[in-house]
Amino acid sequence: MFRIAITAFLITFLGVKDLLAFGEPISPSPLEWKQSIERPNKDWDFDGKRILGHIDNDICLWDAATGQLLHRMKAHRERIQKVQFSPNGAYALSSSWISAGPMVPFKSKDTRTILWDLATGQSKQLLPDQVAGEFSPDGERIVTFSQRPDKTSSFNAAIWDVLTGQKLVKVTLDGGSGPRFDDLHFSLDGTRFVHIHAQTRGAVLYDSRDGREAGRVSDCSGIIRYTSTGTLACFDLYKEP
């Protein structure tokens, strides 16, 4: 008889107080959203009054109470990877990219992150070769996977100024990093960000102000989370007699 046990290995990093969420594979989207329909992709976003999602390659904003489509924002030409409201709700980001298949190599038609003005439905910043962005808690910066030159599935990381589109920080990530399986997340105070690396089964913590490495954990075959108490936890699923 076997039973599943969960062990948590806690590693404390000072100044980090956040809880990370992981994306899930994209599933087919309906042509319209109604209150009785469950959202088709858990990377969609909700700010309490509006729903941010996508239909095919278009980014859509709905009124959550009525289901009315407020904006349908067209610019992407590839599969949508992520959408997110800014903390103040004035802007949204979206990113598009598709990785090469295991048997048939191809290049993504549109590897890009776009910042949208939700008052007008118009694009505000275009960040080429950037994927799977996330706003900082104050809404002033975005962290993205940054495609390496002449590579289709190999990425570093970058931090951008929301208002100017200027690249503030560039970070060289470990080999094999990318948005297909990995995640990037800011700490709650915005002073650091973490790269969760599926290939190495670990995570690396970086200072978001200068890109310096601040800590590292490896060899976790389970799920890595930062807790609200400032600890990095590895929840490892295993079988025991």
N, C-alpha and C positions, 0 to 999 in steps of 0.2 A: 504494500500500500504506500502510495506516495502522496505528499501534500505540498502545496505551493507555499513557500515562505518568502517574505520580503525583508531584506536587510538594507539599512540606510547607512551609508558611510558619509559622515559630515566633515567637511573641510571648511574652515572659516576664512573668509577674505574680508578684511576690514573695509567698510564703506559700501558694501554691496547689499542692497535690500530689495530684492525683487523676486517675483515668481514668474517663471517662463512658461509660455504656451507653445505647443508644437503644431505645425500645419499638418493637414492630412491630404491624401491624394484627391485630385480634382474629379468630381463626378458630374454627369450631365446636368445642365441647367434648364429649367422651364423657360418658356418664352415670356411669361409674365409672373409677377409675384402677387400673391393674395394672402390675406391674414391666415387662412386655413392651411397654407402650404409651408412645410418645413423648409428652411433655407437649404439650398442644394449643395453648398460648399461651406465648410466650417472656417475657411479663411475670409468669408464675408465679414462685414463689420456692422455694428449697430450702436448708435449714440443715444438711444432712449426715445428719439423722435423720428429718426430716419434710418433707412437701411442702405448700405453701400454694397453693391455686388456687381455681377457682370452677366451679359448675355453674349455668348460667343466671344468676340474680341472687344466688345463695347463695354464701357464702364457705366453702370446705371445707379441712379440715386432715387429712392422711393420714399414717399411719406409712409411711415409705419402704421399710422392710424387708418388711413384710407386706401393704401395701396397705390396711390397716384404716382406715376412716373414723373419726377421733377426734372431730371436731366438724363439724357443718354449721350455719353461723351465718347466721341470717336477719334481714335488716333492709332491705337495698337493694331499690329498686323500679325500677331502671334498669340499663342495660348497665354491667358492671364495666370500669373503665379500668385499674386497677392494684392489685396486692396486694404486700405486702412484710413480711418478718419484721423485728422490732426487732433491733439488734445482739446483745442478750443472749438473744434467743429467747423472752422472756416475753410479748411483745405482738406484734400484727400490725396493719397498717393496710390498709384497702381504700377505694377511691373509685369512685363511680358517676356517670355523666353521658353524655349523647348530644347531639351538636351538631345544629343545624337543617339540613335538607336544602337543596340548591341551588334546588329548585323549590317545595317545600312547607314553609312555615315552621311550626315547632312548638317547644314548650318541653319541656325535659327534665323527666321526672316526679320525678327524685330526683338533685339535684346535691349530693353530700355525701361527706365523708371520715369513716370510722369507725375508731376505735382499739379493738382487741379484746384482752381478757385471755384468753390461750390456755390457762391453767389451768382456767378455767371455761367458756370459749366464750361469755362474755357481753360486751356492748359496755361500754367504759370511758369513752370520750369520743365525742361526736357533733359534727362540725364542719360546719355547713350552708354551702352555696355554695362548698365547697372541693373541688378535684379533683387527682388524680395526686400524692399526697403522697410524701415521701421522708424517712426518718429521718436525723437527723444522726449522725455516726460514734459519738458517745457515747450515742445513744439518748434524749437528753433533749429534743429538739426535732423538729418536723416542718415542712418547707417545702411549701407548696401553691400551686397556682393559685387565686386568690380572685376569684370572679365579681363583676363590677362591677354596681352596682344597676341594675335594669331592663334588663340586657343578658343575652342567652343565650349568646353566643359571644365575649365580650370579658372579659379577665381581667387582674387585677394579681397580686401575689404576697404571701404572708403567712407568718410563722414563728410556730409555736405551741409552748407548753409542754406536754409529753406528760402530766405528772401532773395539772396543773390545768386544761388546756384553754384557758388564757389566751393571747390574741394578744399576742406580744412585739414583733413588727416588721411594718410594712406597707410595701410597695414598689410604686410606680406603674411598671408596665412600659410599654414602647413600644406604640403602637397596633397592633391586630391580633394581640395576644398571646393564647395560649390553649393548652389541653392537647391539642387535636386534632393539631397538628403540632410544637409546641414541647416543650422539656424544661427541668426545674429540677433542679440537682444541687448538693449540698454539696461543699466541698473536704474533703480527708482530715482536716485539723485542725479542721474545723467553723467556722472564723472567717469564711468567705466562701461564697457560692453563686453559681452561674452560670445565666443564662437564655439558652438557645440558641434563637434566633428564626428560624424558617423563612422568614418573609416578607421580612426584611431580609438574609437569608443571612449572619447574624453572631451574635455573642454579647456579652452584657453581664455583667460581674462586679460583685457587690455585697458589701458588708460585712454579714455576717449578724447583727452585734450592733446596728447602727443603721440599716441599709438604704441607706447611702450608696453611690453608684456608685464602683467602684474601678478600672475599666478596661473597654475596649470594642474589639472587632474587627469589621470589616464586609467585605462584598463577598467572601464565600467561597462559591463555588457547589458545593463538595464537602462533606466531612464534617469537623466540628469536634470535637476531642478535647483534653482536658487530659491530659498525660502525668505519669508519676511523678516526673519531674525538675522539675516546676513550670513547664512551658511550655504555652502554648495553641497547638495545631497545627491548621492547616487543610489537609486532604488534598484537593487539587483534581484531579478527573479531567478530562482533556482529550485531544484527538487532535492528533497532530503528524505531519507528513510523514515 
